[in-house]
Amino acid sequence: MPAFNGFSAQARAFYRRLEADNTREFWTANKAVYETEVREPLEALLADLEPEFGAAKVFRPYRDVRFSRDKTPYKTHQAALVGGGDGMGWYLQLDADGLLVGGGFRAHSSEQLAGFRQGVDDEVYGPELERLLHALDAAGFRREGETLKTAPKGYAADHPRVGLLRHKSLMLVKTFGVPRWLATPAAADRIRESWNALRPLNGWVSKHVAGTDPSAAAAATKTR
């Protein structure tokens, strides 16, 4: 596989044009650009990161329009996910506006969600999660994720961490846009740094949702 050398301006231009002309005709005429400027560099990047983070899923470029009013056939971004089978993982996305990276937790069962909330409720582990999140806030990540409008059943509306208890998923993302390093091999190092910054969060979730020790989870992730 060719070495990863960054994502070119042509990759972003491809998505900018696709936003304006999301048709099969455009896609067919420009599929070679997608393959050489988007798909191949992404696969090379993920191969570089796999020894540390694990194998990735590269999402299909085609939209599922079966139940959508929007019938445009192609996604206007390319995304990949590492992990996710246990509800935790790392994510990256490239589109016309540049690069976004992130990671975190999405419950796959009511038992996982209950474990997450029990950890948030705990007087030791709940404040620990708050400290982790404040550090990620300071590092330029922003919080996303599906939330309830009110406190979940069984928890007081004035709980000191009610905002976290309301989360059904907790994702941390950082938008890089189009820095100079995006078109260079250094992009791999920046993505690696960002994903490593999320290891403590994934470890915390692993302890409370997957029932594993955070240090063991991190070690397993590095070696798989």
N, C-alpha and C positions, 0 to 999 in steps of 0.2 A: 504493500500500500504506500502511495506517495506520502511524504512528510507533510505535516500541517504547517502552512505558511500564513495563516490568517484568513479573514473573510474580506474579499475585495469590494470595491465600490460597485462593481458590476452586480454583485449579489443583491445589494440594497436597491440598485436601479431596476433589477428584475422585478422585485416586489412592488416598487413604486409604479411600474408599468402595469403589473398585474392588477393592482388596485383600480386602475383606470379602465382596464379591458379584461375583466375576469370571464374569459370565454375559452371554449375548447380550441378555437382557431388560434388564439394567442398562445395558449399553452403548447399546442403542437408545434407551432413555429419557433418557440423559444425553449423547448424542453432541454435542448443541449446546454443552454445557459444555466438552467436550474441544476443539471447534473454536474457540470464542471465548476460552477461558482458557489453552489450552495451544498448540494448533497455530498459531493466528494470531499470538500474541506471539512464538513461536519463529521463525516465518518472517520477521517484522519485524526481530528481532534479527540473524538471519543475513544479511539484506539489508544491515544497517548494517555488519557485519563483512566482507562479501564483498570490498570494494575492497582490504582489507589482507591477507586470508587466502585468498581464493578461494571458489568456489561450494561449498555444503554439500549433503550428502545427509541428508535427514530420514528417519529409519527409520520403517517401517510400525508401527502400533500392534498388529498382529496377530501372535500367536506361531505359529511353525511347529511343529505338534504331531505331525507324521507319525512321528517316531522318538523321541518323548518319552513317558514314563509320565505326566507332568503334562499333562493335556488341557485345562487352563484356556486359554481362547481369546485373552486379551488381555494384553499386557505391562503391568506395573504401573509403568512409567516411560516417558518420552519422551526419545529420544536423537537426536543429530545428529553427523555426522562431516564434517570438512573435510579434503580430501586423501585419503590412504589408497591411492591407486593405485600408488604406488611404495613402499608400506610405511610411510610417515610421514604424520602428520596431527595434527589437533586434534579434541578430543571434548568434548561437554557432555551432561549428563543431568539431567533434572528428575523428581522423584518425590515421594512423600508426605513425605519427610524433607528436601526442599529441593534445593539445587543441588550438582552435582559437575562439575568441569572437569578436563581432562587432555590428554595427547598423548604422542607417542613413536613407537615403531617396532615393526612386526610383519612378520617375514620372509615374503615371498611366494614365495621360491624358495630352493633350497639354495645358489645362487650369492650371493644377498643375505646369507644367514646366514653364509656363509664370509667375505664381505667385512667383515661386522660383527665377527666373531671375529678376523680379521687386524688390524683397527683396535684392538681391545681388547688384543691381544697385543703391539702395537708399543710400544717403550719411550718414545716421545714422545707418540703419540696416545692410548695407553691411560691414562696418568696425566692427560692433558688431559680425557678423559671422566670420570674419577673426580672431578676438580675441579668440572666442570659439575654432576655429580650431587650432590656435597656442597653446592653452592650452592642447588640446588633443594630438597634436604632441609631446609636452613636456612630456605628460603622457605615451608615448610609443605606441600610435596608429599611424597607417599609413593610408593615404587616397587612396581610390580606387573608381572606378566608370567609367561608359561609358562617354566619352567626344567627343566633336566635334574637328575637326582639326583646325578650325578657329573660330573667334568670331561669335556668332549667328546673324542672320539677325536683323538689327535694332540697333546693338551695335558696337561701334568703336573698331577697332583692338587694339588701344592703351588705352582702358579702364583700369583704375587702378586695376580692379578685373576681368580682362578678363579670367584669368585661372579658376575662379569659374563660370563665365558665361558660359563657354564651357561645364560644367558638365550637363549631362542628368540624372545622378544619382550621389549621393555623399555618399559613405560608408566609415566608419572608422572602422578599424579592428586592433586587437592586437593578436599577436601570442605568446602564452605562452610556447608551446612545452610540455616538460614533467617535470615540477617542482615536488618536493616531495609531495606537498599538493594535487596534482591531484588525488592521490589514497586515499584521506581522505575526511571526511565531510567538511573540510575547503574549498574545491573547490567551494562549493555553495557560500560561502562568497566572494571569489575572483571574481566569475562571477557576483555576485550582485554588487560589487564595480565597476566593469568595466561598467556594464549596467547603473548604476546610473551616472557614469561619462559622459555618452552620453545623459542624460536627457536634458541638456541645448541646445544641438544641435537639438534634436527632438522637443523641445519646440519652437525653432526659426523656424524650418521648418513648424511646426503646425500653427504658426501665419501667415505665408506668403502663405502657400499652402492650409491648411485646413480652414484658416480664423478664428482660435480660438486663445485665449490668451494663451501664453506659460504656465503661472502658472496654469491656469484652465486645460490645457491639461495634465500637470504633475499630478495634483490632481486627475483628472479623471482616469489616468492610474494607480495610486496607489490604487484606490478604486474599480475598476471594477472587 
